[in-house]
């Protein structure tokens, strides 16, 4: 349990931020961070120690986000469920709002992009990972990572014009 | 704006997570882990208790229903008492093998209990059937049904219904003494009774199979947990995995082996179908370590589909 506590202390902030960029909501990001570490705890015996811990956690976080998106899609078709329960509004943390309106608009538009584009932009541009690292986390080939980053940025620019 | 987009995106790196939220999430996470541990311990105990109860139940059933020596010995003590306690039937087309046993746990067996009319009819048949002359060569054309009669004194008698090869007479063969008896002319009502006896089907094998399937699934889950939940793909590539796979196969297929031993070709089909469903379902469930909702649904569907097919097969074929 101590070892797992250490993992949480060391990586939870980075994982939280990664999830936040993908879902755009602080509360949801906290919930999914909890879910990610819970999944990691259950699967920790499967972790190969020569692998990078953060990469492994990012992969789990990505699956948690994908499951969350899937649930949202299903909820959309359920009768008697209020729209607020599945429509997430992108909420920028207050400290960034102070930095300016432009940043808030970019964040909001990023959160409405197609998930594939969002994933590529988050890893490549915001987190600054190499193409190879991003490809490893996303399970794509390097060309797809490059293409989705370029297309995502193009789409984002188009929307902000 | 165009040029600044990447710069703006990079600024998002400076998001800070509130310390309070971070601590709350940690607290919730560790509470969740603790509750899962407690639940798993309870589940483990529950499964153990259930398995023990099931084993005891099966043991008692076998002990009380088996064709035991003491029952046969009891017949020597009270030879005169010929009151029928129960009749067991088994549809069998083989003339060379006898399949019925005095237990419902054998594939294809059916117990006729507390049917006084049927008991009277069978008693009448046994008493009025005419023994065939010793010098006459007896050859059965085909067999219809095997029956085991258990008397209240514990004595067991085994009979086979069939038809003679040359004269097409309906006969009753006492399987213990190999004496053949010709069945007397039957009235309309008696013919209906005989038909009722012959049309008996086994309803017990599917029920017998279910605990086996469940037990095998639990065993597999426990073993996989013990060996650190190896995924199915990895399991098949290791010697432990192959061992587990073979054990499960033997466990699930045991009724089939039993069927082969008793020359009951028809009963081999059901366990095989169930086994195929089991393997396909699991393969879908653990394919490449993935467990999407679709794969799970397909797996459960394959279980359900094959099970329904088996039930239909048993009830209507």
Boltz contact constraints between the chains, C-beta under 6 A:
constraints:
  - contact:
      token1: [A, 13]
      token2: [B, 17]
      max_distance: 6.0
  - contact:
      token1: [A, 16]
      token2: [B, 17]
      max_distance: 6.0
  - contact:
      token1: [A, 17]
      token2: [B, 15]
      max_distance: 6.0
  - contact:
      token1: [A, 30]
      token2: [B, 21]
      max_distance: 6.0
  - contact:
      token1: [A, 30]
      token2: [B, 25]
      max_distance: 6.0
  - contact:
      token1: [A, 33]
      token2: [B, 25]
      max_distance: 6.0
  - contact:
      token1: [A, 34]
      token2: [B, 25]
      max_distance: 6.0
  - contact:
      token1: [A, 34]
      token2: [B, 28]
      max_distance: 6.0
  - contact:
      token1: [A, 34]
      token2: [B, 29]
      max_distance: 6.0
  - contact:
      token1: [A, 37]
      token2: [B, 29]
      max_distance: 6.0
  - contact:
      token1: [A, 38]
      token2: [B, 32]
      max_distance: 6.0
  - contact:
      token1: [A, 41]
      token2: [B, 33]
      max_distance: 6.0
  - contact:
      token1: [A, 45]
      token2: [B, 228]
      max_distance: 6.0
  - contact:
      token1: [A, 93]
      token2: [B, 15]
      max_distance: 6.0
  - contact:
      token1: [A, 103]
      token2: [B, 8]
      max_distance: 6.0
  - contact:
      token1: [A, 103]
      token2: [B, 11]
      max_distance: 6.0
  - contact:
      token1: [A, 106]
      token2: [B, 8]
      max_distance: 6.0
  - contact:
      token1: [A, 125]
      token2: [B, 6]
      max_distance: 6.0
  - contact:
      token1: [A, 125]
      token2: [B, 9]
      max_distance: 6.0
  - contact:
      token1: [A, 126]
      token2: [B, 9]
      max_distance: 6.0
  - contact:
      token1: [A, 126]
      token2: [B, 12]
      max_distance: 6.0
  - contact:
      token1: [A, 126]
      token2: [B, 13]
      max_distance: 6.0
  - contact:
      token1: [A, 157]
      token2: [B, 2]
      max_distance: 6.0
  - contact:
      token1: [A, 157]
      token2: [B, 5]
      max_distance: 6.0
  - contact:
      token1: [A, 160]
      token2: [B, 1]
      max_distance: 6.0
